[in-house]
Amino acid sequence: MKSYIKIFLVLLIISDSILINAQTNNPIQLLEQGRKTSIRGMSVVSDKIVWVSGSGGSVGKSVDGGKTVNWITVKGYEKRDFRDIEAYNHKTAIIMAVAEPALILKTTDGGENWYKVFEDSTKGMFLDAMHAEAKTIQVIGDPINGKAFFAFSNNLGETWETNKLDGIALSDGEAFFASSGTNLQISKSSNTFKKGTFMVTGGKVSRLLNARDQRDQYPLPLLQGKESTGANSIALSPSGNHAFIVGGDFANDTIRTGNSIALRLEPSILFKAPTTPPFGYRSCVIYLNNQTLVACGTTGVDISKDGGMNWENISNQSFHVVQKAKNGRAVFLAGGGGRIAKLTIKQ
């Protein structure tokens, strides 16, 4: 009996040691959870300032790196789903409500008050993503009369212009996913895309499009053919010479085949499939530097340290969106159930 007790104690010590090491080595620190909101919008201004947005009219803001989160339910919009957010500092932010009607609201006092800067009640209108570069903000939405919706502002979202008459024609069953607000990126390239705007579509057809030049259209070698398939997110490398696209099939989120593709942008577009792809459907991808990328989705979080060619799964926790600080190095994730986390990783 004593020998069995000794063996049990040894196993218990080993088990505790493994658990402590696993907790210590876990790069994802859960900061917030339990709120009845699904977060798909995130804007990380700095290592300290983080804004998120989601369903139930919810907006969250932290000014201490996620240690505390101040939640706001936007008055008069308690039932709206804010699928994306762009923030400039701890005072100024812009949120996007997807449909019925499509709305864009702005605050300049830290979220205490919001005012409407854009509204469109067109039947079928559904906004999917925003992206900001300095004072320019661009928005894409599902097709209206067969053409992709596109709107832009050059004054921090105060006024907007749309392209209802000359939008890019989309195929039957082709649209955008409002999964993380990252299927739209503004390219700084001076050659191929001439400071163009990248958009990736999904559904029955998945393509890479340039909003500023309709001749720049490329079929994507990704899983497609169903409403739940195709590209969800595109990230541009800091050098501007490469990009990476993720997606898959959110209805079958463990499938790895056709869920991602790497792109060389200069001197011409060249696609290259990863040797070891991400571990399932992924709704968001970002670059931490030219070689290190992070992707997340409903089945976990992955990292690549070789430009997206080989991926390693670092967590099976579900997240919708991941973002790196615009002015800093901090990386945060967010998802369902009001979940917000911080990723600590060597960059």
Phi and psi restraints in degrees (value plus and minus 20) as a CYANA .aco file:
   2 LYS   PHI     -81.0   -41.0
   2 LYS   PSI     -58.0   -18.0
   3 SER   PHI     -84.1   -44.1
   3 SER   PSI     -58.5   -18.5
   4 TYR   PHI     -85.5   -45.5
   4 TYR   PSI     -58.6   -18.6
   5 ILE   PHI     -84.1   -44.1
   5 ILE   PSI     -62.1   -22.1
   6 LYS   PHI     -81.7   -41.7
   6 LYS   PSI     -65.1   -25.1
   7 ILE   PHI     -81.2   -41.2
   7 ILE   PSI     -62.2   -22.2
   8 PHE   PHI     -82.0   -42.0
   8 PHE   PSI     -63.4   -23.4
   9 LEU   PHI     -84.6   -44.6
   9 LEU   PSI     -60.9   -20.9
  10 VAL   PHI     -81.7   -41.7
  10 VAL   PSI     -65.4   -25.4
  11 LEU   PHI     -83.8   -43.8
  11 LEU   PSI     -57.8   -17.8
  12 LEU   PHI     -84.5   -44.5
  12 LEU   PSI     -62.7   -22.7
  13 ILE   PHI     -83.0   -43.0
  13 ILE   PSI     -64.0   -24.0
  14 ILE   PHI     -81.8   -41.8
  14 ILE   PSI     -64.0   -24.0
  15 SER   PHI     -82.0   -42.0
  15 SER   PSI     -65.3   -25.3
  16 ASP   PHI     -82.2   -42.2
  16 ASP   PSI     -60.0   -20.0
  17 SER   PHI     -82.7   -42.7
  17 SER   PSI     -63.0   -23.0
  18 ILE   PHI     -83.1   -43.1
  18 ILE   PSI     -62.6   -22.6
  19 LEU   PHI     -83.8   -43.8
  19 LEU   PSI     -64.6   -24.6
  20 ILE   PHI     -82.7   -42.7
  20 ILE   PSI     -63.4   -23.4
  21 ASN   PHI     -84.0   -44.0
  21 ASN   PSI     -60.3   -20.3
  22 ALA   PHI     -83.1   -43.1
  22 ALA   PSI     -62.1   -22.1
  23 GLN   PHI     -87.5   -47.5
  23 GLN   PSI     -60.3   -20.3
  24 THR   PHI     -86.3   -46.3
  24 THR   PSI     -58.3   -18.3
  25 ASN   PHI    -105.7   -65.7
  25 ASN   PSI     -27.8    12.2
  26 ASN   PHI     -86.9   -46.9
  26 ASN   PSI      95.9   135.9
  27 PRO   PHI     -95.8   -55.8
  27 PRO   PSI     -30.0    10.0
  28 ILE   PHI    -125.1   -85.1
  28 ILE   PSI      98.7   138.7
  29 GLN   PHI    -125.8   -85.8
  29 GLN   PSI      94.9   134.9
  30 LEU   PHI     -93.9   -53.9
  30 LEU   PSI     103.6   143.6
  31 LEU   PHI    -123.4   -83.4
  31 LEU   PSI     -52.9   -12.9
  32 GLU   PHI    -173.5  -133.5
  32 GLU   PSI     120.6   160.6
  33 GLN   PHI    -185.7  -145.7
  33 GLN   PSI     146.1   186.1
  34 GLY   PHI      85.4   125.4
  34 GLY   PSI     -36.9     3.1
  35 ARG   PHI     -96.0   -56.0
  35 ARG   PSI     122.7   162.7
  36 LYS   PHI    -100.5   -60.5
  36 LYS   PSI      50.9    90.9
  37 THR   PHI    -171.8  -131.8
  37 THR   PSI     123.1   163.1
  38 SER   PHI    -119.7   -79.7
  38 SER   PSI      95.3   135.3
  39 ILE   PHI    -110.8   -70.8
  39 ILE   PSI     103.7   143.7
  40 ARG   PHI    -145.8  -105.8
  40 ARG   PSI     -34.3     5.7
  41 GLY   PHI    -124.4   -84.4
  41 GLY   PSI     113.7   153.7
  42 MET   PHI    -168.9  -128.9
  42 MET   PSI     116.4   156.4
  43 SER   PHI    -157.2  -117.2
  43 SER   PSI      95.9   135.9
  44 VAL   PHI    -124.2   -84.2
  44 VAL   PSI      84.5   124.5
  45 VAL   PHI     -93.8   -53.8
  45 VAL   PSI     -64.6   -24.6
  46 SER   PHI    -170.5  -130.5
  46 SER   PSI    -195.7  -155.7
  47 ASP   PHI     -83.7   -43.7
  47 ASP   PSI     -39.7     0.3
  48 LYS   PHI    -125.3   -85.3
  48 LYS   PSI     -55.8   -15.8
  49 ILE   PHI    -117.3   -77.3
  49 ILE   PSI      97.2   137.2
  50 VAL   PHI    -152.1  -112.1
  50 VAL   PSI     108.4   148.4
  51 TRP   PHI    -136.2   -96.2
  51 TRP   PSI     123.8   163.8
  52 VAL   PHI    -155.9  -115.9
  52 VAL   PSI     138.8   178.8
  53 SER   PHI    -164.4  -124.4
  53 SER   PSI     134.2   174.2
  54 GLY   PHI    -185.8  -145.8
  54 GLY   PSI    -177.5  -137.5
  55 SER   PHI     -95.5   -55.5
  55 SER   PSI     148.5   188.5
  56 GLY   PHI      47.9    87.9
  56 GLY   PSI       5.7    45.7
  57 GLY   PHI      45.9    85.9
  57 GLY   PSI       2.6    42.6
  58 SER   PHI    -110.8   -70.8
  58 SER   PSI     116.9   156.9
  59 VAL   PHI    -154.4  -114.4
  59 VAL   PSI     113.8   153.8
  60 GLY   PHI    -140.7  -100.7
  60 GLY   PSI     127.3   167.3
  61 LYS   PHI    -161.9  -121.9
  61 LYS   PSI     115.4   155.4
  62 SER   PHI    -144.6  -104.6
  62 SER   PSI     119.2   159.2
  63 VAL   PHI    -138.4   -98.4
  63 VAL   PSI      -8.4    31.6
  64 ASP   PHI    -150.2  -110.2
  64 ASP   PSI      15.3    55.3
  65 GLY   PHI      51.3    91.3
  65 GLY   PSI       5.1    45.1
  66 GLY   PHI      72.6   112.6
  66 GLY   PSI     -20.1    19.9
  67 LYS   PHI     -84.3   -44.3
  67 LYS   PSI     -58.9   -18.9
  68 THR   PHI    -153.2  -113.2
  68 THR   PSI     124.0   164.0
  69 VAL   PHI    -143.9  -103.9
  69 VAL   PSI     106.2   146.2
  70 ASN   PHI    -114.8   -74.8
  70 ASN   PSI      96.3   136.3
  71 TRP   PHI    -115.1   -75.1
  71 TRP   PSI     120.6   160.6
  72 ILE   PHI    -147.8  -107.8
  72 ILE   PSI     111.9   151.9
  73 THR   PHI    -122.5   -82.5
  73 THR   PSI      92.8   132.8
  74 VAL   PHI     -84.1   -44.1
  74 VAL   PSI      97.8   137.8
  75 LYS   PHI     -80.3   -40.3
  75 LYS   PSI     109.4   149.4
  76 GLY   PHI      68.2   108.2
  76 GLY   PSI     -26.4    13.6
  77 TYR   PHI    -152.5  -112.5
  77 TYR   PSI      15.0    55.0
  78 GLU   PHI     -84.1   -44.1
  78 GLU   PSI     -42.3    -2.3
  79 LYS   PHI    -124.8   -84.8
  79 LYS   PSI     -13.7    26.3
  80 ARG   PHI    -105.8   -65.8
  80 ARG   PSI     133.9   173.9
  81 ASP   PHI    -127.3   -87.3
  81 ASP   PSI      86.9   126.9
  82 PHE   PHI    -111.1   -71.1
  82 PHE   PSI      74.5   114.5
  83 ARG   PHI    -100.4   -60.4
  83 ARG   PSI     -31.9     8.1
  84 ASP   PHI    -172.0  -132.0
  84 ASP   PSI     137.0   177.0
  85 ILE   PHI    -168.2  -128.2
  85 ILE   PSI     122.8   162.8
  86 GLU   PHI    -148.1  -108.1
  86 GLU   PSI     104.4   144.4
  87 ALA   PHI    -139.3   -99.3
  87 ALA   PSI     130.2   170.2
  88 TYR   PHI    -132.4   -92.4
  88 TYR   PSI     -47.9    -7.9
  89 ASN   PHI    -185.4  -145.4
  89 ASN   PSI    -184.7  -144.7
  90 HIS   PHI     -96.5   -56.5
  90 HIS   PSI     -27.7    12.3
  91 LYS   PHI    -125.8   -85.8
  91 LYS   PSI     -59.8   -19.8
  92 THR   PHI    -127.7   -87.7
  92 THR   PSI     106.5   146.5
  93 ALA   PHI    -172.4  -132.4
  93 ALA   PSI     137.1   177.1
  94 ILE   PHI    -149.6  -109.6
  94 ILE   PSI     111.3   151.3
  95 ILE   PHI    -139.7   -99.7
  95 ILE   PSI     131.3   171.3
  96 MET   PHI    -140.8  -100.8
  96 MET   PSI      99.8   139.8
  97 ALA   PHI    -118.7   -78.7
  97 ALA   PSI     110.4   150.4
  98 VAL   PHI     -87.9   -47.9
  98 VAL   PSI     -63.8   -23.8
  99 ALA   PHI    -178.9  -138.9
  99 ALA   PSI     145.5   185.5
 100 GLU   PHI      35.2    75.2
 100 GLU   PSI      43.9    83.9
 101 PRO   PHI    -105.6   -65.6
 101 PRO   PSI     148.2   188.2
 102 ALA   PHI     -93.3   -53.3
 102 ALA   PSI     113.6   153.6
 103 LEU   PHI    -155.7  -115.7
 103 LEU   PSI     130.5   170.5
 104 ILE   PHI    -149.9  -109.9
 104 ILE   PSI     106.8   146.8
 105 LEU   PHI    -137.2   -97.2
 105 LEU   PSI     135.6   175.6
 106 LYS   PHI    -155.3  -115.3
 106 LYS   PSI     124.6   164.6
 107 THR   PHI    -145.0  -105.0
 107 THR   PSI     125.4   165.4
 108 THR   PHI    -146.3  -106.3
 108 THR   PSI     -10.6    29.4
 109 ASP   PHI    -147.1  -107.1
 109 ASP   PSI      12.9    52.9
 110 GLY   PHI      59.3    99.3
 110 GLY   PSI      -7.3    32.7
 111 GLY   PHI      82.7   122.7
 111 GLY   PSI     -21.5    18.5
 112 GLU   PHI     -88.1   -48.1
 112 GLU   PSI     -58.0   -18.0
 113 ASN   PHI    -153.5  -113.5
 113 ASN   PSI     123.2   163.2
 114 TRP   PHI    -148.3  -108.3
 114 TRP   PSI     123.4   163.4
 115 TYR   PHI    -150.2  -110.2
 115 TYR   PSI     130.9   170.9
 116 LYS   PHI    -100.6   -60.6
 116 LYS   PSI     108.4   148.4
 117 VAL   PHI    -135.4   -95.4
 117 VAL   PSI     -32.3     7.7
 118 PHE   PHI    -175.7  -135.7
 118 PHE   PSI     119.0   159.0
 119 GLU   PHI    -169.5  -129.5
 119 GLU   PSI     117.3   157.3
 120 ASP   PHI    -165.2  -125.2
 120 ASP   PSI      97.4   137.4
 121 SER   PHI    -122.6   -82.6
 121 SER   PSI      -3.7    36.3
 122 THR   PHI     -74.9   -34.9
 122 THR   PSI     116.2   156.2
 123 LYS   PHI     -80.6   -40.6
 123 LYS   PSI     109.6   149.6
 124 GLY   PHI      70.7   110.7
 124 GLY   PSI     -24.5    15.5
 125 MET   PHI     -86.3   -46.3
 125 MET   PSI     109.3   149.3
 126 PHE   PHI    -170.3  -130.3
 126 PHE   PSI      90.8   130.8
 127 LEU   PHI    -102.4   -62.4
 127 LEU   PSI     123.1   163.1
 128 ASP   PHI    -136.8   -96.8
 128 ASP   PSI     -54.8   -14.8
 129 ALA   PHI    -182.4  -142.4
 129 ALA   PSI     134.6   174.6
 130 MET   PHI    -146.3  -106.3
 130 MET   PSI     134.2   174.2
 131 HIS   PHI    -168.6  -128.6
 131 HIS   PSI     117.8   157.8
 132 ALA   PHI    -142.2  -102.2
 132 ALA   PSI     119.8   159.8
 133 GLU   PHI    -154.3  -114.3
 133 GLU   PSI      89.7   129.7
 134 ALA   PHI      36.7    76.7
 134 ALA   PSI    -147.2  -107.2
 135 LYS   PHI    -102.9   -62.9
 135 LYS   PSI     -29.7    10.3
 136 THR   PHI    -108.4   -68.4
 136 THR   PSI     109.3   149.3
 137 ILE   PHI    -147.3  -107.3
 137 ILE   PSI     113.1   153.1
 138 GLN   PHI    -142.3  -102.3
 138 GLN   PSI     126.2   166.2
 139 VAL   PHI    -152.3  -112.3
 139 VAL   PSI     118.7   158.7
 140 ILE   PHI    -140.5  -100.5
 140 ILE   PSI     135.2   175.2
 141 GLY   PHI    -167.2  -127.2
 141 GLY   PSI     146.7   186.7
 142 ASP   PHI     -80.1   -40.1
 142 ASP   PSI     138.4   178.4
 143 PRO   PHI     -83.1   -43.1
 143 PRO   PSI     120.0   160.0
 144 ILE   PHI    -135.4   -95.4
 144 ILE   PSI     100.3   140.3
 145 ASN   PHI      35.2    75.2
 145 ASN   PSI      18.4    58.4
 146 GLY   PHI      63.8   103.8
 146 GLY   PSI     -18.8    21.2
 147 LYS   PHI    -141.6  -101.6
 147 LYS   PSI     119.6   159.6
 148 ALA   PHI     -81.2   -41.2
 148 ALA   PSI     117.0   157.0
 149 PHE   PHI    -104.1   -64.1
 149 PHE   PSI     117.9   157.9
 150 PHE   PHI    -164.0  -124.0
 150 PHE   PSI     111.7   151.7
 151 ALA   PHI    -157.5  -117.5
 151 ALA   PSI     133.0   173.0
 152 PHE   PHI    -167.6  -127.6
 152 PHE   PSI     135.5   175.5
 153 SER   PHI    -152.7  -112.7
 153 SER   PSI     120.0   160.0
 154 ASN   PHI    -131.8   -91.8
 154 ASN   PSI      -7.6    32.4
 155 ASN   PHI    -156.7  -116.7
 155 ASN   PSI      29.8    69.8
 156 LEU   PHI      40.2    80.2
 156 LEU   PSI      12.1    52.1
 157 GLY   PHI      64.0   104.0
 157 GLY   PSI     -11.7    28.3
 158 GLU   PHI     -91.5   -51.5
 158 GLU   PSI     -60.3   -20.3
 159 THR   PHI    -154.2  -114.2
 159 THR   PSI     135.4   175.4
 160 TRP   PHI    -153.5  -113.5
 160 TRP   PSI     129.1   169.1
 161 GLU   PHI    -142.6  -102.6
 161 GLU   PSI     127.5   167.5
 162 THR   PHI    -144.2  -104.2
 162 THR   PSI     150.9   190.9
 163 ASN   PHI    -140.9  -100.9
 163 ASN   PSI      19.3    59.3
 164 LYS   PHI     -77.5   -37.5
 164 LYS   PSI     -43.9    -3.9
 165 LEU   PHI    -113.6   -73.6
 165 LEU   PSI     -43.4    -3.4
 166 ASP   PHI    -153.1  -113.1
 166 ASP   PSI      16.3    56.3
 167 GLY   PHI     -89.7   -49.7
 167 GLY   PSI     142.8   182.8
 168 ILE   PHI     -92.7   -52.7
 168 ILE   PSI     108.9   148.9
 169 ALA   PHI     -88.7   -48.7
 169 ALA   PSI     112.0   152.0
 170 LEU   PHI    -129.8   -89.8
 170 LEU   PSI     132.3   172.3
 171 SER   PHI     -95.0   -55.0
 171 SER   PSI     145.4   185.4
 172 ASP   PHI     -81.6   -41.6
 172 ASP   PSI     106.1   146.1
 173 GLY   PHI      63.4   103.4
 173 GLY   PSI     -14.4    25.6
 174 GLU   PHI    -121.2   -81.2
 174 GLU   PSI     112.8   152.8
 175 ALA   PHI    -176.9  -136.9
 175 ALA   PSI    -182.5  -142.5
 176 PHE   PHI    -137.8   -97.8
 176 PHE   PSI     131.4   171.4
 177 PHE   PHI    -118.4   -78.4
 177 PHE   PSI     116.1   156.1
 178 ALA   PHI    -117.9   -77.9
 178 ALA   PSI      33.4    73.4
 179 SER   PHI    -112.9   -72.9
 179 SER   PSI     -48.5    -8.5
 180 SER   PHI    -173.1  -133.1
 180 SER   PSI     -17.7    22.3
 181 GLY   PHI      49.9    89.9
 181 GLY   PSI       3.2    43.2
 182 THR   PHI    -147.6  -107.6
 182 THR   PSI       2.6    42.6
 183 ASN   PHI    -113.1   -73.1
 183 ASN   PSI      -2.2    37.8
 184 LEU   PHI    -157.2  -117.2
 184 LEU   PSI     106.6   146.6
 185 GLN   PHI    -161.4  -121.4
 185 GLN   PSI     125.0   165.0
 186 ILE   PHI    -117.4   -77.4
 186 ILE   PSI      97.8   137.8
 187 SER   PHI    -104.1   -64.1
 187 SER   PSI     120.9   160.9
 188 LYS   PHI    -120.6   -80.6
 188 LYS   PSI     -10.3    29.7
 189 SER   PHI     -80.8   -40.8
 189 SER   PSI     122.1   162.1
 190 SER   PHI    -120.8   -80.8
 190 SER   PSI     -20.3    19.7
 191 ASN   PHI    -136.0   -96.0
 191 ASN   PSI    -112.9   -72.9
 192 THR   PHI     -72.3   -32.3
 192 THR   PSI     -72.6   -32.6
 193 PHE   PHI    -121.8   -81.8
 193 PHE   PSI     -21.1    18.9
 194 LYS   PHI      25.2    65.2
 194 LYS   PSI      37.8    77.8
 195 LYS   PHI      36.2    76.2
 195 LYS   PSI      19.3    59.3
 196 GLY   PHI    -100.7   -60.7
 196 GLY   PSI    -198.0  -158.0
 197 THR   PHI    -136.6   -96.6
 197 THR   PSI      95.7   135.7
 198 PHE   PHI    -100.1   -60.1
 198 PHE   PSI     116.8   156.8
 199 MET   PHI    -156.2  -116.2
 199 MET   PSI     119.0   159.0
 200 VAL   PHI    -138.8   -98.8
 200 VAL   PSI     113.2   153.2
 201 THR   PHI    -124.5   -84.5
 201 THR   PSI     145.7   185.7
 202 GLY   PHI    -166.1  -126.1
 202 GLY   PSI    -194.0  -154.0
 203 GLY   PHI      84.6   124.6
 203 GLY   PSI    -158.8  -118.8
 204 LYS   PHI     -91.4   -51.4
 204 LYS   PSI     -40.2    -0.2
 205 VAL   PHI    -154.3  -114.3
 205 VAL   PSI     119.2   159.2
 206 SER   PHI    -147.6  -107.6
 206 SER   PSI     103.5   143.5
 207 ARG   PHI    -159.7  -119.7
 207 ARG   PSI     142.3   182.3
 208 LEU   PHI    -123.4   -83.4
 208 LEU   PSI     104.6   144.6
 209 LEU   PHI    -144.0  -104.0
 209 LEU   PSI     137.6   177.6
 210 ASN   PHI    -139.2   -99.2
 210 ASN   PSI      96.0   136.0
 211 ALA   PHI     -84.5   -44.5
 211 ALA   PSI     -44.8    -4.8
 212 ARG   PHI    -113.7   -73.7
 212 ARG   PSI     -29.0    11.0
 213 ASP   PHI    -168.7  -128.7
 213 ASP   PSI      82.8   122.8
 214 GLN   PHI     -87.9   -47.9
 214 GLN   PSI     -28.7    11.3
 215 ARG   PHI     -96.4   -56.4
 215 ARG   PSI     -40.6    -0.6
 216 ASP   PHI    -107.3   -67.3
 216 ASP   PSI      68.0   108.0
 217 GLN   PHI    -156.2  -116.2
 217 GLN   PSI     109.2   149.2
 218 TYR   PHI    -153.6  -113.6
 218 TYR   PSI     102.0   142.0
 219 PRO   PHI     -81.7   -41.7
 219 PRO   PSI     116.9   156.9
 220 LEU   PHI    -116.4   -76.4
 220 LEU   PSI     114.3   154.3
 221 PRO   PHI    -100.4   -60.4
 221 PRO   PSI      42.0    82.0
 222 LEU   PHI    -142.0  -102.0
 222 LEU   PSI     144.5   184.5
 223 LEU   PHI     -78.7   -38.7
 223 LEU   PSI     108.0   148.0
 224 GLN   PHI    -177.5  -137.5
 224 GLN   PSI     157.2   197.2
 225 GLY   PHI      95.9   135.9
 225 GLY   PSI     -35.4     4.6
 226 LYS   PHI    -145.7  -105.7
 226 LYS   PSI     144.2   184.2
 227 GLU   PHI     -83.9   -43.9
 227 GLU   PSI     -42.9    -2.9
 228 SER   PHI    -115.9   -75.9
 228 SER   PSI     -14.6    25.4
 229 THR   PHI    -131.4   -91.4
 229 THR   PSI     147.0   187.0
 230 GLY   PHI      90.5   130.5
 230 GLY   PSI    -191.1  -151.1
 231 ALA   PHI     -94.4   -54.4
 231 ALA   PSI     120.1   160.1
 232 ASN   PHI    -136.3   -96.3
 232 ASN   PSI     -48.0    -8.0
 233 SER   PHI    -172.2  -132.2
 233 SER   PSI     125.2   165.2
 234 ILE   PHI    -152.6  -112.6
 234 ILE   PSI     118.2   158.2
 235 ALA   PHI    -145.5  -105.5
 235 ALA   PSI     124.3   164.3
 236 LEU   PHI    -127.4   -87.4
 236 LEU   PSI     117.5   157.5
 237 SER   PHI     -88.5   -48.5
 237 SER   PSI     132.3   172.3
 238 PRO   PHI     -75.5   -35.5
 238 PRO   PSI     -51.1   -11.1
 239 SER   PHI     -92.7   -52.7
 239 SER   PSI     -41.5    -1.5
 240 GLY   PHI      61.8   101.8
 240 GLY   PSI     -18.5    21.5
 241 ASN   PHI    -113.8   -73.8
 241 ASN   PSI     -33.2     6.8
 242 HIS   PHI    -157.1  -117.1
 242 HIS   PSI     143.3   183.3
 243 ALA   PHI    -167.2  -127.2
 243 ALA   PSI     143.2   183.2
 244 PHE   PHI    -160.8  -120.8
 244 PHE   PSI     118.8   158.8
 245 ILE   PHI    -144.0  -104.0
 245 ILE   PSI     115.2   155.2
 246 VAL   PHI    -146.1  -106.1
 246 VAL   PSI     141.1   181.1
 247 GLY   PHI     157.1   197.1
 247 GLY   PSI    -144.5  -104.5
 248 GLY   PHI     102.2   142.2
 248 GLY   PSI    -155.0  -115.0
 249 ASP   PHI    -154.2  -114.2
 249 ASP   PSI      85.6   125.6
 250 PHE   PHI     -90.2   -50.2
 250 PHE   PSI     -36.2     3.8
 251 ALA   PHI    -102.7   -62.7
 251 ALA   PSI     -36.1     3.9
 252 ASN   PHI    -155.8  -115.8
 252 ASN   PSI      52.5    92.5
 253 ASP   PHI     -97.9   -57.9
 253 ASP   PSI     -17.9    22.1
 254 THR   PHI    -116.1   -76.1
 254 THR   PSI     -26.7    13.3
 255 ILE   PHI     -90.2   -50.2
 255 ILE   PSI     108.7   148.7
 256 ARG   PHI    -121.0   -81.0
 256 ARG   PSI     -41.0    -1.0
 257 THR   PHI     -85.5   -45.5
 257 THR   PSI     108.7   148.7
 258 GLY   PHI      47.2    87.2
 258 GLY   PSI       7.9    47.9
 259 ASN   PHI    -119.0   -79.0
 259 ASN   PSI     -18.6    21.4
 260 SER   PHI    -184.7  -144.7
 260 SER   PSI     139.2   179.2
 261 ILE   PHI    -176.5  -136.5
 261 ILE   PSI     119.6   159.6
 262 ALA   PHI    -116.0   -76.0
 262 ALA   PSI     129.3   169.3
 263 LEU   PHI    -149.2  -109.2
 263 LEU   PSI     117.1   157.1
 264 ARG   PHI    -118.9   -78.9
 264 ARG   PSI     107.9   147.9
 265 LEU   PHI    -115.2   -75.2
 265 LEU   PSI     -51.4   -11.4
 266 GLU   PHI    -142.1  -102.1
 266 GLU   PSI     120.2   160.2
 267 PRO   PHI    -101.7   -61.7
 267 PRO   PSI     -29.1    10.9
 268 SER   PHI    -170.4  -130.4
 268 SER   PSI     143.7   183.7
 269 ILE   PHI     -88.2   -48.2
 269 ILE   PSI     108.4   148.4
 270 LEU   PHI    -161.1  -121.1
 270 LEU   PSI     105.9   145.9
 271 PHE   PHI    -114.2   -74.2
 271 PHE   PSI     124.6   164.6
 272 LYS   PHI    -165.0  -125.0
 272 LYS   PSI     102.9   142.9
 273 ALA   PHI     -98.2   -58.2
 273 ALA   PSI     121.3   161.3
 274 PRO   PHI     -83.4   -43.4
 274 PRO   PSI     129.1   169.1
 275 THR   PHI     -92.6   -52.6
 275 THR   PSI     -64.5   -24.5
 276 THR   PHI    -141.4  -101.4
 276 THR   PSI      81.2   121.2
 277 PRO   PHI     -96.2   -56.2
 277 PRO   PSI     149.2   189.2
 278 PRO   PHI     -76.5   -36.5
 278 PRO   PSI     142.6   182.6
 279 PHE   PHI    -112.7   -72.7
 279 PHE   PSI      36.8    76.8
 280 GLY   PHI     104.3   144.3
 280 GLY   PSI    -191.2  -151.2
 281 TYR   PHI     -78.0   -38.0
 281 TYR   PSI     114.6   154.6
 282 ARG   PHI    -149.8  -109.8
 282 ARG   PSI     110.1   150.1
 283 SER   PHI    -116.3   -76.3
 283 SER   PSI     -32.8     7.2
 284 CYS   PHI    -173.1  -133.1
 284 CYS   PSI     125.0   165.0
 285 VAL   PHI    -163.1  -123.1
 285 VAL   PSI     124.2   164.2
 286 ILE   PHI    -159.9  -119.9
 286 ILE   PSI     137.8   177.8
 287 TYR   PHI    -116.3   -76.3
 287 TYR   PSI     114.2   154.2
 288 LEU   PHI    -111.7   -71.7
 288 LEU   PSI     -54.4   -14.4
 289 ASN   PHI    -173.7  -133.7
 289 ASN   PSI    -191.3  -151.3
 290 ASN   PHI     -85.5   -45.5
 290 ASN   PSI     -38.5     1.5
 291 GLN   PHI    -133.5   -93.5
 291 GLN   PSI     -45.1    -5.1
 292 THR   PHI    -122.5   -82.5
 292 THR   PSI     105.9   145.9
 293 LEU   PHI    -147.4  -107.4
 293 LEU   PSI     135.0   175.0
 294 VAL   PHI    -150.2  -110.2
 294 VAL   PSI     115.9   155.9
 295 ALA   PHI    -149.5  -109.5
 295 ALA   PSI     128.7   168.7
 296 CYS   PHI    -160.1  -120.1
 296 CYS   PSI     140.3   180.3
 297 GLY   PHI    -189.8  -149.8
 297 GLY   PSI    -188.2  -148.2
 298 THR   PHI     -90.0   -50.0
 298 THR   PSI     -37.6     2.4
 299 THR   PHI    -127.5   -87.5
 299 THR   PSI     -14.1    25.9
 300 GLY   PHI     124.6   164.6
 300 GLY   PSI    -189.7  -149.7
 301 VAL   PHI    -146.3  -106.3
 301 VAL   PSI     114.5   154.5
 302 ASP   PHI    -146.0  -106.0
 302 ASP   PSI     138.3   178.3
 303 ILE   PHI    -155.4  -115.4
 303 ILE   PSI     123.2   163.2
 304 SER   PHI    -144.5  -104.5
 304 SER   PSI     118.2   158.2
 305 LYS   PHI    -135.9   -95.9
 305 LYS   PSI      -8.1    31.9
 306 ASP   PHI    -152.0  -112.0
 306 ASP   PSI      19.8    59.8
 307 GLY   PHI      57.8    97.8
 307 GLY   PSI      -5.8    34.2
 308 GLY   PHI      79.9   119.9
 308 GLY   PSI     -15.5    24.5
 309 MET   PHI     -98.0   -58.0
 309 MET   PSI     -53.1   -13.1
 310 ASN   PHI    -156.5  -116.5
 310 ASN   PSI     112.3   152.3
 311 TRP   PHI    -137.7   -97.7
 311 TRP   PSI     125.0   165.0
 312 GLU   PHI    -142.0  -102.0
 312 GLU   PSI     111.4   151.4
 313 ASN   PHI    -100.0   -60.0
 313 ASN   PSI     106.2   146.2
 314 ILE   PHI    -132.1   -92.1
 314 ILE   PSI     -27.6    12.4
 315 SER   PHI    -185.4  -145.4
 315 SER   PSI     127.2   167.2
 316 ASN   PHI    -121.4   -81.4
 316 ASN   PSI      -7.9    32.1
 317 GLN   PHI     -92.1   -52.1
 317 GLN   PSI     122.6   162.6
 318 SER   PHI    -106.6   -66.6
 318 SER   PSI     107.4   147.4
 319 PHE   PHI    -160.4  -120.4
 319 PHE   PSI     128.7   168.7
 320 HIS   PHI    -112.6   -72.6
 320 HIS   PSI     -53.4   -13.4
 321 VAL   PHI    -162.9  -122.9
 321 VAL   PSI     125.9   165.9
 322 VAL   PHI    -155.0  -115.0
 322 VAL   PSI     118.3   158.3
 323 GLN   PHI    -164.2  -124.2
 323 GLN   PSI     126.2   166.2
 324 LYS   PHI    -122.7   -82.7
 324 LYS   PSI     127.8   167.8
 325 ALA   PHI     -77.2   -37.2
 325 ALA   PSI     113.6   153.6
 326 LYS   PHI     -85.8   -45.8
 326 LYS   PSI     -55.7   -15.7
 327 ASN   PHI    -145.8  -105.8
 327 ASN   PSI      55.4    95.4
 328 GLY   PHI     137.2   177.2
 328 GLY   PSI    -185.0  -145.0
 329 ARG   PHI    -143.5  -103.5
 329 ARG   PSI     -26.6    13.4
 330 ALA   PHI     -85.8   -45.8
 330 ALA   PSI     125.6   165.6
 331 VAL   PHI    -146.9  -106.9
 331 VAL   PSI     109.2   149.2
 332 PHE   PHI    -145.8  -105.8
 332 PHE   PSI     133.6   173.6
 333 LEU   PHI    -147.4  -107.4
 333 LEU   PSI     137.6   177.6
 334 ALA   PHI    -171.8  -131.8
 334 ALA   PSI     138.3   178.3
 335 GLY   PHI    -186.4  -146.4
 335 GLY   PSI    -170.6  -130.6
 336 GLY   PHI     -89.3   -49.3
 336 GLY   PSI     140.6   180.6
 337 GLY   PHI      44.8    84.8
 337 GLY   PSI       7.4    47.4
 338 GLY   PHI      44.8    84.8
 338 GLY   PSI       3.6    43.6
 339 ARG   PHI     -96.1   -56.1
 339 ARG   PSI     107.1   147.1
 340 ILE   PHI    -150.7  -110.7
 340 ILE   PSI     115.4   155.4
 341 ALA   PHI    -161.3  -121.3
 341 ALA   PSI     142.7   182.7
 342 LYS   PHI    -137.8   -97.8
 342 LYS   PSI     114.6   154.6
 343 LEU   PHI    -122.2   -82.2
 343 LEU   PSI     100.7   140.7
 344 THR   PHI    -127.0   -87.0
 344 THR   PSI      95.2   135.2
 345 ILE   PHI    -171.2  -131.2
 345 ILE   PSI     126.1   166.1
 346 LYS   PHI     -89.8   -49.8
 346 LYS   PSI     109.6   149.6
